[in-house]
């Protein structure tokens, strides 16, 4: 078993991220966004599952967007454009990416 860290501290200049686990089958990345911070639209060749740990934010997909709060999750299909916005409160979430891009 491997225990994972608590994730990154916030950064005023940009969203913070920390690679928690990385192997050929899966990558786990923790994110911490302050209100008003955004992860710009991008895509991944892999499936991306996001799980909100604390706070809330707007998660945008190719066809839809949703306000997710702690305990909620969403899945982006391989190649799907997505973006994330922290709105009124800090947002912490995990991105579970499988298989690891380039793996």
Biopython code that builds the backbone (N, CA, C, O; Angstrom):
import numpy as np
from Bio.PDB.StructureBuilder import StructureBuilder

atoms = [
    (1, "UNK", "N", (0.846, -1.178, 0.000)),
    (1, "UNK", "CA", (0.000, 0.000, 0.000)),
    (1, "UNK", "C", (0.883, 1.229, 0.000)),
    (1, "UNK", "O", (1.965, 1.243, 0.587)),
    (2, "UNK", "N", (0.404, 2.243, -0.662)),
    (2, "UNK", "CA", (1.069, 3.542, -0.693)),
    (2, "UNK", "C", (0.066, 4.581, -0.209)),
    (2, "UNK", "O", (-1.041, 4.663, -0.741)),
    (3, "UNK", "N", (0.434, 5.367, 0.783)),
    (3, "UNK", "CA", (-0.446, 6.449, 1.211)),
    (3, "UNK", "C", (-0.111, 7.687, 0.396)),
    (3, "UNK", "O", (1.046, 7.906, 0.037)),
    (4, "UNK", "N", (-1.105, 8.485, 0.107)),
    (4, "UNK", "CA", (-0.931, 9.676, -0.718)),
    (4, "UNK", "C", (-0.956, 10.921, 0.150)),
    (4, "UNK", "O", (-1.584, 10.940, 1.208)),
    (5, "UNK", "N", (-0.272, 11.955, -0.304)),
    (5, "UNK", "CA", (-0.229, 13.214, 0.428)),
    (5, "UNK", "C", (-1.569, 13.921, 0.431)),
    (5, "UNK", "O", (-2.520, 13.494, -0.224)),
    (6, "UNK", "N", (-1.626, 15.004, 1.177)),
    (6, "UNK", "CA", (-2.855, 15.784, 1.325)),
    (6, "UNK", "C", (-3.077, 16.734, 0.158)),
    (6, "UNK", "O", (-4.154, 17.318, 0.038)),
    (7, "UNK", "N", (-2.090, 16.897, -0.694)),
    (7, "UNK", "CA", (-2.237, 17.794, -1.833)),
    (7, "UNK", "C", (-1.518, 19.103, -1.609)),
    (7, "UNK", "O", (-0.947, 19.333, -0.543)),
    (8, "UNK", "N", (-1.545, 19.956, -2.608)),
    (8, "UNK", "CA", (-0.752, 21.179, -2.563)),
    (8, "UNK", "C", (-1.362, 22.284, -1.709)),
    (8, "UNK", "O", (-2.570, 22.323, -1.476)),
    (9, "UNK", "N", (-0.497, 23.176, -1.252)),
    (9, "UNK", "CA", (-0.960, 24.416, -0.620)),
    (9, "UNK", "C", (-1.442, 25.343, -1.731)),
    (9, "UNK", "O", (-1.062, 25.178, -2.890)),
    (10, "UNK", "N", (-2.267, 26.305, -1.381)),
    (10, "UNK", "CA", (-2.773, 27.240, -2.382)),
    (10, "UNK", "C", (-1.653, 28.148, -2.876)),
    (10, "UNK", "O", (-0.641, 28.336, -2.201)),
    (11, "UNK", "N", (-1.854, 28.706, -4.069)),
    (11, "UNK", "CA", (-0.939, 29.690, -4.661)),
    (11, "UNK", "C", (-1.788, 30.849, -5.148)),
    (11, "UNK", "O", (-2.799, 30.644, -5.819)),
    (12, "UNK", "N", (-1.387, 32.048, -4.817)),
    (12, "UNK", "CA", (-2.145, 33.226, -5.240)),
    (12, "UNK", "C", (-1.988, 33.493, -6.734)),
    (12, "UNK", "O", (-2.881, 34.075, -7.351)),
    (13, "UNK", "N", (-0.875, 33.081, -7.321)),
    (13, "UNK", "CA", (-0.574, 33.422, -8.709)),
    (13, "UNK", "C", (-1.180, 32.472, -9.736)),
    (13, "UNK", "O", (-1.318, 32.829, -10.906)),
    (14, "UNK", "N", (-1.547, 31.254, -9.302)),
    (14, "UNK", "CA", (-2.114, 30.290, -10.249)),
    (14, "UNK", "C", (-2.672, 29.102, -9.485)),
    (14, "UNK", "O", (-2.363, 28.928, -8.306)),
    (15, "UNK", "N", (-3.506, 28.264, -10.149)),
    (15, "UNK", "CA", (-3.967, 27.042, -9.490)),
    (15, "UNK", "C", (-2.770, 26.176, -9.098)),
    (15, "UNK", "O", (-1.795, 26.081, -9.844)),
    (16, "UNK", "N", (-2.847, 25.553, -7.941)),
    (16, "UNK", "CA", (-1.765, 24.685, -7.473)),
    (16, "UNK", "C", (-2.114, 23.233, -7.765)),
    (16, "UNK", "O", (-3.276, 22.832, -7.688)),
    (17, "UNK", "N", (-1.087, 22.446, -8.104)),
    (17, "UNK", "CA", (-1.293, 21.021, -8.337)),
    (17, "UNK", "C", (-0.109, 20.246, -7.786)),
    (17, "UNK", "O", (0.995, 20.772, -7.641)),
    (18, "UNK", "N", (-0.369, 18.984, -7.483)),
    (18, "UNK", "CA", (0.681, 18.102, -6.987)),
    (18, "UNK", "C", (0.421, 16.695, -7.505)),
    (18, "UNK", "O", (-0.679, 16.162, -7.360)),
    (19, "UNK", "N", (1.434, 16.106, -8.103)),
    (19, "UNK", "CA", (1.350, 14.731, -8.572)),
    (19, "UNK", "C", (1.445, 13.811, -7.357)),
    (19, "UNK", "O", (2.470, 13.783, -6.674)),
    (20, "UNK", "N", (0.371, 13.055, -7.086)),
    (20, "UNK", "CA", (0.337, 12.175, -5.919)),
    (20, "UNK", "C", (0.750, 10.747, -6.245)),
    (20, "UNK", "O", (1.309, 10.049, -5.400)),
    (21, "UNK", "N", (0.474, 10.313, -7.472)),
    (21, "UNK", "CA", (0.794, 8.940, -7.868)),
    (21, "UNK", "C", (0.924, 8.898, -9.381)),
    (21, "UNK", "O", (0.170, 9.555, -10.099)),
    (22, "UNK", "N", (1.901, 8.109, -9.864)),
    (22, "UNK", "CA", (2.128, 8.044, -11.307)),
    (22, "UNK", "C", (2.668, 6.672, -11.688)),
    (22, "UNK", "O", (3.754, 6.287, -11.254)),
    (23, "UNK", "N", (1.923, 5.945, -12.488)),
    (23, "UNK", "CA", (2.357, 4.668, -13.045)),
    (23, "UNK", "C", (1.665, 4.505, -14.394)),
    (23, "UNK", "O", (0.804, 5.310, -14.749)),
    (24, "UNK", "N", (2.027, 3.486, -15.136)),
    (24, "UNK", "CA", (1.499, 3.330, -16.494)),
    (24, "UNK", "C", (-0.024, 3.264, -16.548)),
    (24, "UNK", "O", (-0.628, 3.740, -17.510)),
    (25, "UNK", "N", (-0.650, 2.682, -15.533)),
    (25, "UNK", "CA", (-2.105, 2.494, -15.565)),
    (25, "UNK", "C", (-2.903, 3.681, -15.070)),
    (25, "UNK", "O", (-4.064, 3.842, -15.444)),
    (26, "UNK", "N", (-2.303, 4.519, -14.232)),
    (26, "UNK", "CA", (-3.070, 5.611, -13.635)),
    (26, "UNK", "C", (-2.152, 6.721, -13.136)),
    (26, "UNK", "O", (-1.034, 6.474, -12.686)),
    (27, "UNK", "N", (-2.642, 7.920, -13.225)),
    (27, "UNK", "CA", (-1.987, 9.096, -12.642)),
    (27, "UNK", "C", (-3.018, 9.772, -11.743)),
    (27, "UNK", "O", (-4.179, 9.911, -12.129)),
    (28, "UNK", "N", (-2.604, 10.194, -10.548)),
    (28, "UNK", "CA", (-3.483, 10.898, -9.621)),
    (28, "UNK", "C", (-2.859, 12.250, -9.313)),
    (28, "UNK", "O", (-1.723, 12.329, -8.845)),
    (29, "UNK", "N", (-3.613, 13.312, -9.582)),
    (29, "UNK", "CA", (-3.139, 14.669, -9.370)),
    (29, "UNK", "C", (-4.120, 15.401, -8.464)),
    (29, "UNK", "O", (-5.329, 15.373, -8.694)),
    (30, "UNK", "N", (-3.589, 16.061, -7.427)),
    (30, "UNK", "CA", (-4.417, 16.875, -6.535)),
    (30, "UNK", "C", (-4.325, 18.334, -6.971)),
    (30, "UNK", "O", (-3.251, 18.817, -7.330)),
    (31, "UNK", "N", (-5.451, 19.024, -6.938)),
    (31, "UNK", "CA", (-5.515, 20.438, -7.314)),
    (31, "UNK", "C", (-6.095, 21.260, -6.178)),
    (31, "UNK", "O", (-6.941, 20.784, -5.421)),
    (32, "UNK", "N", (-5.634, 22.499, -6.067)),
    (32, "UNK", "CA", (-6.179, 23.458, -5.094)),
    (32, "UNK", "C", (-6.299, 24.798, -5.816)),
    (32, "UNK", "O", (-5.293, 25.405, -6.185)),
    (33, "UNK", "N", (-7.531, 25.253, -6.012)),
    (33, "UNK", "CA", (-7.806, 26.526, -6.666)),
    (33, "UNK", "C", (-8.434, 27.478, -5.666)),
    (33, "UNK", "O", (-9.282, 27.082, -4.866)),
    (34, "UNK", "N", (-8.021, 28.716, -5.713)),
    (34, "UNK", "CA", (-8.635, 29.771, -4.908)),
    (34, "UNK", "C", (-9.787, 30.380, -5.696)),
    (34, "UNK", "O", (-9.836, 30.227, -6.917)),
    (35, "UNK", "N", (-10.720, 31.070, -5.028)),
    (35, "UNK", "CA", (-11.833, 31.695, -5.754)),
    (35, "UNK", "C", (-11.320, 32.560, -6.903)),
    (35, "UNK", "O", (-10.399, 33.360, -6.739)),
    (36, "UNK", "N", (-11.937, 32.380, -8.068)),
    (36, "UNK", "CA", (-11.567, 33.139, -9.252)),
    (36, "UNK", "C", (-10.494, 32.473, -10.098)),
    (36, "UNK", "O", (-10.265, 32.901, -11.229)),
    (37, "UNK", "N", (-9.833, 31.449, -9.597)),
    (37, "UNK", "CA", (-8.819, 30.762, -10.396)),
    (37, "UNK", "C", (-9.474, 29.759, -11.329)),
    (37, "UNK", "O", (-10.564, 29.251, -11.066)),
    (38, "UNK", "N", (-8.767, 29.485, -12.444)),
    (38, "UNK", "CA", (-9.336, 28.633, -13.489)),
    (38, "UNK", "C", (-8.272, 27.726, -14.065)),
    (38, "UNK", "O", (-7.120, 28.121, -14.239)),
    (39, "UNK", "N", (-8.673, 26.521, -14.353)),
    (39, "UNK", "CA", (-7.861, 25.640, -15.182)),
    (39, "UNK", "C", (-8.427, 25.784, -16.588)),
    (39, "UNK", "O", (-9.578, 25.436, -16.851)),
    (40, "UNK", "N", (-7.598, 26.302, -17.481)),
    (40, "UNK", "CA", (-8.027, 26.630, -18.841)),
    (40, "UNK", "C", (-8.478, 25.385, -19.604)),
    (40, "UNK", "O", (-8.087, 24.267, -19.270)),
    (41, "UNK", "N", (-9.306, 25.589, -20.633)),
    (41, "UNK", "CA", (-9.756, 24.460, -21.443)),
    (41, "UNK", "C", (-8.566, 23.666, -22.007)),
    (41, "UNK", "O", (-7.600, 24.231, -22.519)),
    (42, "UNK", "N", (-8.675, 22.359, -21.894)),
    (42, "UNK", "CA", (-7.655, 21.451, -22.400)),
    (42, "UNK", "C", (-8.293, 20.079, -22.575)),
    (42, "UNK", "O", (-9.440, 19.870, -22.180)),
    (43, "UNK", "N", (-7.559, 19.152, -23.161)),
    (43, "UNK", "CA", (-8.062, 17.789, -23.250)),
    (43, "UNK", "C", (-6.951, 16.821, -22.921)),
    (43, "UNK", "O", (-5.788, 17.207, -22.806)),
    (44, "UNK", "N", (-7.313, 15.567, -22.769)),
    (44, "UNK", "CA", (-6.380, 14.492, -22.440)),
    (44, "UNK", "C", (-6.704, 13.299, -23.323)),
    (44, "UNK", "O", (-7.872, 13.069, -23.638)),
    (45, "UNK", "N", (-5.711, 12.547, -23.723)),
    (45, "UNK", "CA", (-5.999, 11.333, -24.493)),
    (45, "UNK", "C", (-6.574, 10.213, -23.622)),
    (45, "UNK", "O", (-6.953, 9.158, -24.131)),
    (46, "UNK", "N", (-6.637, 10.445, -22.312)),
    (46, "UNK", "CA", (-7.090, 9.440, -21.354)),
    (46, "UNK", "C", (-8.459, 9.804, -20.781)),
    (46, "UNK", "O", (-8.939, 10.921, -20.972)),
    (47, "UNK", "N", (-9.078, 8.867, -20.086)),
    (47, "UNK", "CA", (-10.270, 9.143, -19.301)),
    (47, "UNK", "C", (-9.837, 9.898, -18.052)),
    (47, "UNK", "O", (-8.853, 9.529, -17.411)),
    (48, "UNK", "N", (-10.577, 10.963, -17.700)),
    (48, "UNK", "CA", (-10.252, 11.761, -16.513)),
    (48, "UNK", "C", (-11.472, 11.773, -15.597)),
    (48, "UNK", "O", (-12.538, 12.262, -15.970)),
    (49, "UNK", "N", (-11.301, 11.230, -14.397)),
    (49, "UNK", "CA", (-12.335, 11.277, -13.371)),
    (49, "UNK", "C", (-11.920, 12.349, -12.379)),
    (49, "UNK", "O", (-10.797, 12.319, -11.875)),
    (50, "UNK", "N", (-12.807, 13.296, -12.089)),
    (50, "UNK", "CA", (-12.531, 14.323, -11.081)),
    (50, "UNK", "C", (-13.434, 14.076, -9.884)),
    (50, "UNK", "O", (-14.621, 13.786, -10.032)),
    (51, "UNK", "N", (-12.848, 14.197, -8.686)),
    (51, "UNK", "CA", (-13.560, 13.974, -7.434)),
    (51, "UNK", "C", (-13.312, 15.190, -6.548)),
    (51, "UNK", "O", (-12.172, 15.461, -6.172)),
    (52, "UNK", "N", (-14.383, 15.930, -6.211)),
    (52, "UNK", "CA", (-14.242, 17.111, -5.370)),
    (52, "UNK", "C", (-14.035, 16.664, -3.924)),
    (52, "UNK", "O", (-14.827, 15.900, -3.372)),
    (53, "UNK", "N", (-12.953, 17.160, -3.327)),
    (53, "UNK", "CA", (-12.606, 16.831, -1.949)),
    (53, "UNK", "C", (-13.206, 17.862, -0.996)),
    (53, "UNK", "O", (-13.762, 17.503, 0.042)),
    (54, "UNK", "N", (-13.091, 19.144, -1.351)),
    (54, "UNK", "CA", (-13.687, 20.204, -0.528)),
    (54, "UNK", "C", (-13.988, 21.410, -1.395)),
    (54, "UNK", "O", (-13.383, 21.616, -2.447)),
    (55, "UNK", "N", (-14.948, 22.208, -0.921)),
    (55, "UNK", "CA", (-15.357, 23.384, -1.672)),
    (55, "UNK", "C", (-16.300, 23.025, -2.800)),
    (55, "UNK", "O", (-16.935, 21.970, -2.791)),
    (56, "UNK", "N", (-16.381, 23.917, -3.768)),
    (56, "UNK", "CA", (-17.228, 23.688, -4.931)),
    (56, "UNK", "C", (-16.643, 24.446, -6.108)),
    (56, "UNK", "O", (-15.865, 25.386, -5.942)),
    (57, "UNK", "N", (-17.035, 24.016, -7.304)),
    (57, "UNK", "CA", (-16.551, 24.672, -8.513)),
    (57, "UNK", "C", (-17.374, 24.273, -9.712)),
    (57, "UNK", "O", (-18.150, 23.318, -9.667)),
    (58, "UNK", "N", (-17.194, 25.011, -10.778)),
    (58, "UNK", "CA", (-17.899, 24.724, -12.027)),
    (58, "UNK", "C", (-16.963, 23.916, -12.910)),
    (58, "UNK", "O", (-15.857, 24.350, -13.236)),
    (59, "UNK", "N", (-17.432, 22.726, -13.293)),
    (59, "UNK", "CA", (-16.678, 21.816, -14.138)),
    (59, "UNK", "C", (-17.331, 21.812, -15.511)),
    (59, "UNK", "O", (-18.498, 21.448, -15.655)),
    (60, "UNK", "N", (-16.576, 22.215, -16.507)),
    (60, "UNK", "CA", (-17.083, 22.361, -17.873)),
    (60, "UNK", "C", (-16.631, 21.179, -18.723)),
    (60, "UNK", "O", (-15.470, 20.772, -18.670)),
    (61, "UNK", "N", (-17.556, 20.634, -19.503)),
    (61, "UNK", "CA", (-17.247, 19.577, -20.455)),
    (61, "UNK", "C", (-17.577, 20.037, -21.853)),
    (61, "UNK", "O", (-17.962, 21.187, -22.061)),
    (62, "UNK", "N", (-17.428, 19.151, -22.806)),
    (62, "UNK", "CA", (-17.672, 19.492, -24.207)),
    (62, "UNK", "C", (-19.128, 19.857, -24.461)),
    (62, "UNK", "O", (-19.410, 20.750, -25.260)),
    (63, "UNK", "N", (-20.046, 19.186, -23.800)),
    (63, "UNK", "CA", (-21.470, 19.385, -24.055)),
    (63, "UNK", "C", (-22.234, 19.979, -22.892)),
    (63, "UNK", "O", (-23.388, 20.376, -23.059)),
    (64, "UNK", "N", (-21.616, 20.056, -21.698)),
    (64, "UNK", "CA", (-22.361, 20.423, -20.504)),
    (64, "UNK", "C", (-21.405, 20.981, -19.463)),
    (64, "UNK", "O", (-20.187, 20.880, -19.611)),
    (65, "UNK", "N", (-21.951, 21.561, -18.422)),
    (65, "UNK", "CA", (-21.152, 21.938, -17.264)),
    (65, "UNK", "C", (-22.010, 21.741, -16.017)),
    (65, "UNK", "O", (-23.239, 21.707, -16.084)),
    (66, "UNK", "N", (-21.330, 21.611, -14.877)),
    (66, "UNK", "CA", (-22.050, 21.346, -13.633)),
    (66, "UNK", "C", (-21.304, 21.973, -12.471)),
    (66, "UNK", "O", (-20.075, 22.051, -12.465)),
    (67, "UNK", "N", (-22.071, 22.417, -11.489)),
    (67, "UNK", "CA", (-21.508, 22.870, -10.225)),
    (67, "UNK", "C", (-21.372, 21.627, -9.349)),
    (67, "UNK", "O", (-22.371, 21.008, -8.984)),
    (68, "UNK", "N", (-20.134, 21.264, -9.014)),
    (68, "UNK", "CA", (-19.888, 20.096, -8.173)),
    (68, "UNK", "C", (-19.405, 20.548, -6.807)),
    (68, "UNK", "O", (-18.650, 21.513, -6.689)),
    (69, "UNK", "N", (-19.850, 19.837, -5.775)),
    (69, "UNK", "CA", (-19.454, 20.133, -4.403)),
    (69, "UNK", "C", (-18.764, 18.902, -3.810)),
    (69, "UNK", "O", (-18.705, 17.843, -4.434)),
    (70, "UNK", "N", (-18.246, 19.066, -2.597)),
    (70, "UNK", "CA", (-17.513, 17.983, -1.933)),
    (70, "UNK", "C", (-18.286, 16.671, -1.998)),
    (70, "UNK", "O", (-19.477, 16.618, -1.689)),
    (71, "UNK", "N", (-17.593, 15.620, -2.404)),
    (71, "UNK", "CA", (-18.198, 14.303, -2.518)),
    (71, "UNK", "C", (-18.734, 13.986, -3.901)),
    (71, "UNK", "O", (-19.043, 12.829, -4.187)),
    (72, "UNK", "N", (-18.853, 14.987, -4.770)),
    (72, "UNK", "CA", (-19.377, 14.745, -6.112)),
    (72, "UNK", "C", (-18.216, 14.562, -7.095)),
    (72, "UNK", "O", (-17.087, 14.985, -6.844)),
    (73, "UNK", "N", (-18.537, 13.915, -8.225)),
    (73, "UNK", "CA", (-17.514, 13.640, -9.224)),
    (73, "UNK", "C", (-18.102, 13.740, -10.623)),
    (73, "UNK", "O", (-19.317, 13.796, -10.812)),
    (74, "UNK", "N", (-17.200, 13.761, -11.594)),
    (74, "UNK", "CA", (-17.582, 13.779, -13.010)),
    (74, "UNK", "C", (-16.488, 13.045, -13.780)),
    (74, "UNK", "O", (-15.357, 12.916, -13.312)),
    (75, "UNK", "N", (-16.847, 12.567, -14.969)),
    (75, "UNK", "CA", (-15.894, 11.858, -15.818)),
    (75, "UNK", "C", (-15.864, 12.524, -17.185)),
    (75, "UNK", "O", (-16.901, 12.817, -17.779)),
    (76, "UNK", "N", (-14.642, 12.756, -17.669)),
    (76, "UNK", "CA", (-14.433, 13.280, -19.012)),
    (76, "UNK", "C", (-13.914, 12.153, -19.894)),
    (76, "UNK", "O", (-13.003, 11.422, -19.506)),
    (77, "UNK", "N", (-14.497, 12.016, -21.080)),
    (77, "UNK", "CA", (-14.083, 10.983, -22.025)),
    (77, "UNK", "C", (-12.725, 11.341, -22.626)),
    (77, "UNK", "O", (-12.351, 12.513, -22.652)),
    (78, "UNK", "N", (-11.993, 10.354, -23.105)),
    (78, "UNK", "CA", (-10.728, 10.652, -23.781)),
    (78, "UNK", "C", (-10.937, 11.671, -24.901)),
    (78, "UNK", "O", (-11.848, 11.529, -25.717)),
    (79, "UNK", "N", (-10.105, 12.679, -24.931)),
    (79, "UNK", "CA", (-10.184, 13.715, -25.954)),
    (79, "UNK", "C", (-11.191, 14.812, -25.687)),
    (79, "UNK", "O", (-11.230, 15.792, -26.430)),
    (80, "UNK", "N", (-12.016, 14.684, -24.641)),
    (80, "UNK", "CA", (-13.041, 15.688, -24.358)),
    (80, "UNK", "C", (-12.419, 16.964, -23.785)),
    (80, "UNK", "O", (-11.637, 16.914, -22.835)),
    (81, "UNK", "N", (-12.772, 18.091, -24.369)),
    (81, "UNK", "CA", (-12.307, 19.379, -23.863)),
    (81, "UNK", "C", (-12.973, 19.633, -22.513)),
    (81, "UNK", "O", (-14.171, 19.402, -22.348)),
    (82, "UNK", "N", (-12.180, 20.114, -21.542)),
    (82, "UNK", "CA", (-12.734, 20.422, -20.232)),
    (82, "UNK", "C", (-11.959, 21.558, -19.574)),
    (82, "UNK", "O", (-10.800, 21.817, -19.897)),
    (83, "UNK", "N", (-12.639, 22.233, -18.636)),
    (83, "UNK", "CA", (-12.071, 23.355, -17.880)),
    (83, "UNK", "C", (-12.727, 23.366, -16.513)),
    (83, "UNK", "O", (-13.810, 22.810, -16.328)),
    (84, "UNK", "N", (-12.057, 24.009, -15.544)),
    (84, "UNK", "CA", (-12.577, 24.040, -14.171)),
    (84, "UNK", "C", (-12.422, 25.442, -13.615)),
    (84, "UNK", "O", (-11.378, 26.072, -13.784)),
    (85, "UNK", "N", (-13.474, 25.938, -12.943)),
    (85, "UNK", "CA", (-13.466, 27.254, -12.308)),
    (85, "UNK", "C", (-13.807, 27.141, -10.829)),
    (85, "UNK", "O", (-14.793, 26.504, -10.458)),
    (86, "UNK", "N", (-12.985, 27.764, -9.986)),
    (86, "UNK", "CA", (-13.352, 27.953, -8.578)),
    (86, "UNK", "C", (-14.117, 29.271, -8.530)),
    (86, "UNK", "O", (-13.644, 30.277, -9.056)),
    (87, "UNK", "N", (-15.266, 29.277, -7.920)),
    (87, "UNK", "CA", (-16.122, 30.469, -7.995)),
    (87, "UNK", "C", (-16.056, 31.269, -6.699)),
    (87, "UNK", "O", (-15.354, 32.278, -6.637)),
    (88, "UNK", "N", (-16.765, 30.842, -5.676)),
    (88, "UNK", "CA", (-16.908, 31.632, -4.451)),
    (88, "UNK", "C", (-16.085, 31.148, -3.272)),
    (88, "UNK", "O", (-16.024, 31.824, -2.245)),
    (89, "UNK", "N", (-15.452, 29.990, -3.400)),
    (89, "UNK", "CA", (-14.709, 29.418, -2.277)),
    (89, "UNK", "C", (-13.549, 28.588, -2.825)),
    (89, "UNK", "O", (-13.551, 28.224, -4.001)),
    (90, "UNK", "N", (-12.564, 28.289, -1.988)),
    (90, "UNK", "CA", (-11.470, 27.425, -2.437)),
    (90, "UNK", "C", (-12.010, 26.064, -2.890)),
    (90, "UNK", "O", (-12.990, 25.557, -2.345)),
    (91, "UNK", "N", (-11.365, 25.500, -3.876)),
    (91, "UNK", "CA", (-11.776, 24.221, -4.448)),
    (91, "UNK", "C", (-10.587, 23.270, -4.419)),
    (91, "UNK", "O", (-9.515, 23.585, -4.937)),
    (92, "UNK", "N", (-10.783, 22.109, -3.813)),
    (92, "UNK", "CA", (-9.793, 21.030, -3.840)),
    (92, "UNK", "C", (-10.440, 19.832, -4.533)),
    (92, "UNK", "O", (-11.552, 19.426, -4.198)),
    (93, "UNK", "N", (-9.716, 19.275, -5.510)),
    (93, "UNK", "CA", (-10.217, 18.083, -6.168)),
    (93, "UNK", "C", (-9.065, 17.202, -6.620)),
    (93, "UNK", "O", (-7.926, 17.647, -6.760)),
    (94, "UNK", "N", (-9.395, 15.950, -6.842)),
    (94, "UNK", "CA", (-8.448, 14.988, -7.389)),
    (94, "UNK", "C", (-8.815, 14.712, -8.834)),
    (94, "UNK", "O", (-9.995, 14.642, -9.180)),
    (95, "UNK", "N", (-7.812, 14.557, -9.672)),
    (95, "UNK", "CA", (-8.005, 14.087, -11.041)),
    (95, "UNK", "C", (-7.346, 12.720, -11.133)),
    (95, "UNK", "O", (-6.144, 12.587, -10.904)),
    (96, "UNK", "N", (-8.132, 11.710, -11.467)),
    (96, "UNK", "CA", (-7.638, 10.356, -11.649)),
    (96, "UNK", "C", (-7.651, 10.112, -13.152)),
    (96, "UNK", "O", (-8.711, 10.080, -13.776)),
    (97, "UNK", "N", (-6.477, 9.944, -13.719)),
    (97, "UNK", "CA", (-6.302, 9.892, -15.176)),
    (97, "UNK", "C", (-5.847, 8.486, -15.544)),
    (97, "UNK", "O", (-4.817, 8.010, -15.068)),
    (98, "UNK", "N", (-6.640, 7.820, -16.408)),
    (98, "UNK", "CA", (-6.299, 6.443, -16.767)),
    (98, "UNK", "C", (-6.583, 6.159, -18.233)),
    (98, "UNK", "O", (-7.649, 6.528, -18.727)),
    (99, "UNK", "N", (-5.671, 5.523, -18.938)),
    (99, "UNK", "CA", (-4.307, 5.260, -18.509)),
    (99, "UNK", "C", (-3.500, 6.564, -18.475)),
    (99, "UNK", "O", (-3.916, 7.577, -19.037)),
    (100, "UNK", "N", (-2.366, 6.521, -17.822)),
    (100, "UNK", "CA", (-1.515, 7.706, -17.728)),
    (100, "UNK", "C", (-1.145, 8.154, -19.147)),
    (100, "UNK", "O", (-0.723, 7.331, -19.960)),
    (101, "UNK", "N", (-1.297, 9.447, -19.452)),
    (101, "UNK", "CA", (-0.902, 9.936, -20.775)),
    (101, "UNK", "C", (0.580, 9.611, -21.040)),
    (101, "UNK", "O", (1.442, 9.804, -20.182)),
    (102, "UNK", "N", (0.834, 9.126, -22.225)),
    (102, "UNK", "CA", (2.202, 8.776, -22.592)),
    (102, "UNK", "C", (2.663, 7.464, -22.000)),
    (102, "UNK", "O", (3.820, 7.080, -22.168)),
    (103, "UNK", "N", (1.755, 6.757, -21.294)),
    (103, "UNK", "CA", (2.132, 5.528, -20.617)),
    (103, "UNK", "C", (1.973, 4.346, -21.485)),
    (103, "UNK", "O", (2.251, 3.225, -21.059)),
]
sb = StructureBuilder()
sb.init_structure("model")
sb.init_model(0)
sb.init_chain("A")
sb.init_seg("    ")
for serial, (resi, resn, name, xyz) in enumerate(atoms, 1):
    if name == "N":
        sb.init_residue(resn, " ", resi, " ")
    sb.init_atom(name, np.array(xyz, "f"), 0.0, 1.0, " ", f" {name:<3s}", serial, name[0])
structure = sb.get_structure()
